[in-house]
Structures are given as C-alpha cells and as structure tokens.
Amino acid sequence: MTELRPSSGEAGTRVDAWLAARFPEVPRAAIRRVLAEGCLTLRGHPCAKGDRVVPDAVYALLREPTAPAAPAPNPDLPIDILWEDDALLALCKPAGMDCQPNDPAERDTLANALLARRPEVAGVGDGPLTCGILHRIDRDTSGLVLAARTQSAYAALRAQFAARAVAKRYVALAAGELRAPGRLEHLLAHNPRAPGRMVDASKWHDAKRPMRAVTEYRPLRSVCLGGRPCTLLEVSIRTGVTHQIRAQLAFAGHPLVGDRRYGGPLPPGFPRHFLHALSVACVHPVTGAPLFLEAPLTPDLRAFLRALGGARVVY
C-alpha cells in the first residue's frame, strides 16, 4: 500500500486526473481500472473517478497503476493498406475484426496485423495497446480506419477529432423508407442495465455521462428486403459516440439491416450489420493540406445489394 497526500494546489481536482498526473507514464485506461477496482481509498472508502480531491487528506493506494504490455504482431492476419505516407496510414478494416486489443494477449485485431507490417506504430498513441490507431469502428462495421506512424502525427490528428474537425462518411442500409435528408441529434449514454448498448439519455434518469451525438443522412435509393422497404443511406458524422449511427437510426425507427443489438431486420445468410466507413476528410498533420481518403464498399456488401434486385451499386 502507498500513501498519497495531495498538495494544496491539487485540492478540488478530479481524482482520476489527479492520479493520472501522479503516474504520467501510465495510460488513462489503467488509471480508470485501478479506480474501478476500488484500489484508491479515503478513510477506508473507495474513491470514484469523478470524486474531488480533499485537501489535507491521506489517500491509500492499494495497487499502483501500471501500463499494460504491448500487443504481439500477427503476420498471419490479412490487412488492406489503402494509402500511406511517412505520417499516416489509411486501412480498410474487415467486418468481424476489432480495431485494437483490450488485453495484450489478444492477437486477432487490426492493431496486431498493423504491427506485423509497420512495426514503427508500436508505442504510438495513448498507451501500448493503441498502436497508432486514431479512431475505432465497431467490430462488425467495415471500412476506413486511420493510423498514425509517429506520436506527433497522432497528437495532431487526435486534436482534430476532439475539435470535431474530422468529417466521417458512412454507407448504411436502414429499415423503412426514408425519402428526404435528415438530421438526428441525441444525448447518448451507455445503458446502465445492459452493457454494450447505448440509450437515449433523455429518457433514462439513471444514465451516466451523456454524450452529444449528431448524425446527418441522405437517401441514395430504396430497395426491398423480403417484402419490406429499406433505404440505402449516405451518413455523415463529426461526433464519435459509441454505436452512434446504429443507435440514432434505431431510435428514429430505422435500425440497420443485420443489427441484432438494435432490432434491425436479419436477412438469412447475412452475418453482420450493414454499415461501412466510407471516407474521412481532415487536414494532414504535417503538411497542413486538406486530406480526403476513401474505402470502397467491401465485396460482401456489394454482393448483398446486388442480391436485393440488381440495383446499381454505388461506391
């Protein structure tokens, strides 16, 4: 056990920020894990991450936070590098693969595949598991993911994401008929009773840490799925909340085709939700020039659209 005594200048600081400042080499995820496990106590009571530091107090740290080990490169995993320069890489992630491991022992993520081809990404990011990957898309979402090759490029792009200066465009197939462009705005929060699902925080009195999500869409064409109308959409977002597009369209009555979690129609033989990260527009972190990168629809999505009646496939 370690005793920690805050200085007068640290009083009133959030406990998680205070602990992170005491252990600057440790990723925030490891700091949060220590707090979630009740390893920081004050007068025998566990501290929550949002608690404020009490002046002239003595905190007991039962276990010091440590940085996790780096993930292992996996050259056996396929990887599709769409574009790269000395600062950045644009990757096309297949459906069924996570972007990053949650544990160093995991070997089947995009980060593991990238490490095997571009070992310089090791250590780039907010922690050893980041491997330069700048943003995540869901496991069963395919498409464009950016990765940084240097820490300076990572920091510059993450600042653009934080400022909502990065425009992300998706293609989605939603249940129902949408005839006109639209805009959805919600406060999303993690479901306090069902982990892994987002809820409309305005309708849940016990929802924690609501996050503003704004999604804009425009219809591309209507198709028919088993006698039910569906609409192929181009979707644009600048916010990046978990399950944002999936949840907001479901709340509007138009869940994605194949989305079991949010009640979408489930076509036989189609194992995932129809959502593809199509493009990213940002500013290059080194040159300052506008940068537009695109990942065409994957073969499984193109084939699925053709099977719905032979309509011309976009993108």
Salt bridges, closest charged atoms under 4 A:
GLU3 OE1 - ARG5 NH2 3.46
GLU10 OE1 - ARG22 NH2 3.21
ASP16 OD2 - ARG14 NH2 2.78
GLU37 OE1 - ARG63 NH2 2.58
GLU84 OE2 - ARG118 NH2 2.62
GLU84 OE1 - ARG149 NH1 2.78
ASP85 OD2 - HIS284 NE2 2.58
ASP98 OD2 - ARG139 NH1 3.32
GLU120 OE2 - ARG149 NH2 2.65
ASP138 OD1 - HIS243 NE2 3.96
ASP138 OD2 - ARG246 NH1 2.89
GLU177 OE2 - ARG179 NH2 3.34
GLU185 OE1 - ARG183 NH2 3.44
GLU185 OE2 - ARG212 NE 2.81
ASP206 OD2 - ARG193 NH2 3.21
GLU216 OE2 - ARG183 NH1 3.17
GLU234 OE1 - ARG169 NH1 2.86
GLU234 OE2 - ARG218 NE 3.04
ASP259 OD2 - ARG246 NE 2.81
GLU294 OE2 - ARG169 NH2 3.37
ASP300 OD2 - ARG272 NH2 3.14
